[in-house]
Amino acid sequence: MSDWSWEWLPSLDEVAAGLPPEVLAAVEKAAADLATVNSMVYLDGVDFRGTGPGVRTHSDPARNLLFEYLTVPRRECIYITQVTWLGT
């Protein structure tokens, strides 16, 4: 079981205000999945002393959805920083 989590940065209102519930749910599921994957990549977690991967993107072409996220291994957290949705 992963201790990793994900959060909106700076907040849900700043990053994804006004998105439909199904789009938010897709972002939240993908973020949880990314947290799990990163927990397997950065096994040291809070003891990690290297350079993190920086800001990356995740796309879901079927939903016309793209979001940027930051992985911070020492905090064991994925931060969603920007969401772009082109609608249906």
Buried (B, 14 or more C-beta within 10 A) or exposed (E): EEEBBBBBBEEBEEBBEEBEEEBBEBBBEBBBEBBBBBBEEBEEBEEBEEEBBEEEEBEBEEBEBBBBBBBBBBBBBBBBBBBEBEEE
